[in-house]
């Protein structure tokens, strides 16, 4: 059950949800929960320990023992896995696809559900992922689903990778993005979709500032209606 204000921001890769969630959390002074980073971290640890991304029981065991902490470093939400900073390592295209595969396992999602929900017990929270509004925080009072065209999302991701010094063609980025979109939308458990009571925002032609302002207006409206 949601004990404090939770802003649930969902959407596919490249829709802008990570940047928007970080900016909204900063504006509100909230904790930022990056659930995608949790699944990426699990995929990375599984690969390092030779656990198949399709081995649900073994992945669930890893998930139950996973120690993850988030630490803000300026505009970066650093991800510490078992005390080690893995922020850059979990953002590779390979680990992105791995995250999609491990997150499709019902046992894994169940193992991590309590960890994600427990964060909301300690104060206001901005939760970013793919099923925040539908599964993890179905009672969240502010739900946002960000979308953008496939081409726009791929270009954004291509720029990010280039800035990180990774030479990947735009075509490869688009192909990998399409593969992940299909996997996320087609999985049997918690498929990527907007909650019925979520506000869908198309960010294709919007600036980050415009999207952040829109989400903050939703929060203010909720608070004005007595939602806290």
N, C-alpha and C positions, 0 to 999 in steps of 0.2 A: 504494500500500500504506500502511496506517495505521502510522505509526512511534511514535505516542504515544496516550495515552488520548483517544478521541473520543467525545463524547456527542452523538448525532444526535437532534434533536427535530424531528419533522415534524407536519403537520396543516393543516387548512383555516384560512382567515381567521377570526379571532374565537375560536379554540379556546384562546387564551391562550399560544401558543408563544413569542411574542416576549418577553413579560414573564417567563415561566418560564425561558426560555433566559438572559435577562440576569441573573436572580437566581441561577440555578445557576452561571453563569460567575463571578459575584462571590464566591459561597460557595467555589468551588474555586480561585479565582485564575487562571482560564483565559482565553484569548482567546475572544472572541465573534464568530462568523462569521454575519452576517445575509445569507443568500443572496437573500432576497426584495428587500432593498434594492439588491442588484446589478442584478437584472432591472428594478426600478423606475427605477434610475438610467439604465439603457440606454434604457428607454422614454421618459424625459424628454429625454435627449440627442437621441434620434431625432426626437422631435417638434420640438425646437428647430432641428434641421438639415433639416427637411422630408423625413425618411426615413420611408417608410411602415412601419407595424408589421407589415405582411405581406411586406415585401421582405427575404427571408432573406439573400441574399448581402450586401446593403448593411448589414444589421444585424450580421452576423457580422464585417464589416470594422470597424464601430464598436466592437463588443465586444472585438476583438483589441487595439484601441488605447486602450480605456477605462482610465483611471487612477482607482482607487477606494481610499480609505483610511478605516478606521474609527477614531474617537477617542472614548473614554469621557468624558462630561461629567456627572458625578453619575449619575443614573439613565438618562440619554440616551446612546444609542450613535450619535454623530453620524456622518453620511455625507459625506465630502469627495470630490467628483467633480472631477477635474482641479484640485485644490487649493481648490475652492469648496464651502462648506457648503450642501448641498441637502436637508438632513434634512426640513424641512417640505414642500418642494415635491414630493417623491416620494411623499407620503402622501395625495394627493388621490384621490377616487374615479376620476377619469379616468385617472390614471397607474396606479392599481391594475389597471384593466381592460387598460391597455396592457402592463403587466408580464406579465399572463396571456397576451396575444397574442404578445409577443416570446419568451417562455419556451417557447412551443410549437414554435419553429423549431429543428430538429435542429442546424443549423449554428451557431446562437447558443449552444446548450447545450454543444456541443463546444468552441467558442471560449473559453468561460468555465470549463470543467471543470478545466483545469490550474491556473488561478488559485485556484479554491476549494480544491483538494487541497493546493496548496503551503503553505497556512497551517498544516496539521497537522504539517508537518515541523519546525516551530519550537517545539513544545511542546504540552501538553494543550489541547484545543479543545472548545468547545461550538458545534455547528453547527446552525443553525435554518433550516428551509425547507420544501420540499414533496417533495424526493426525496433527502434527505441519507442516509437509511438504505437506500434502494433502489438508488441510482445513484452518488452522489458518494462516499460512504463506506460501501460495502457490507460492509467488514470492521470497522466500528465495533463496539466491544465493548458499548456501551450504546446501545440504540435505543428511542426513545419515540415513540408516535404519539398525539397529543392530539386528542380529538373533543369536540363539544358540540352540542346541538340547534341547528337553524338559527335559531330565535327568540332563543335566548340569545346566540348569536354576533352576530346583528344588533343586539340591544340594547347589547351591549358596544361595538360599533363606533360606534353612534349616540352614545353617551356620549362616546367619544373625539373624534368630530367636533365635538360641541357644545362640548366643553372647548377645542377649537382655534378656536372662533368660526365654524364652518361650519354654516350652516342647511340641513340636509338632513332630509327626513322619514324616519321609521323605515321606512315602506313602500318608499321609494326605496333605502334602505340594504339592505333585505332583497332587493329585486329585483336590485340590482347584485351582491350576495353570491351569490345563486342562479346568476346568469349566470357569475360567475367560478368557482364550484364546478363547474358543468357543463363549462366550458372546461378546467379543470385536470384533472378526472377523465376527460374524453373525449379528450384529446390523444393522438396516436399515440406520441409519444416521452415517456418518463418521466411517465406519468400519476400523479396524486395517489392514493396508496394506501399502506397500511402494509406494511412489510417483513415477511416471514414470521416473522422472529425478533424483531420489535418488541413492546414492551409497550404495549397500547392503554389509555389512561386517559381516561375520560369526565369532563370538567371542569365539566359543566353545573351541578352542585350543590356543587362543591368551591371552597374559597378558594384563592387563589394560594399561600399558605403551605403548604396541604395538598399541593398538586401538587408544589411545589418539594421538600418533605420526602420525597415518594415517589420523586422522581427521584434525590435525594441518597442515599436508601437503596439504590437500584439501583447507584449508583456505588460505595458502600461494599461492597456484596456482591461486585461485580466485583473490587475491589481485594483483598477478603478471600480471594477464590478464586485469587489470584496473578496477576490481570490487570494489575497495575501501577497 
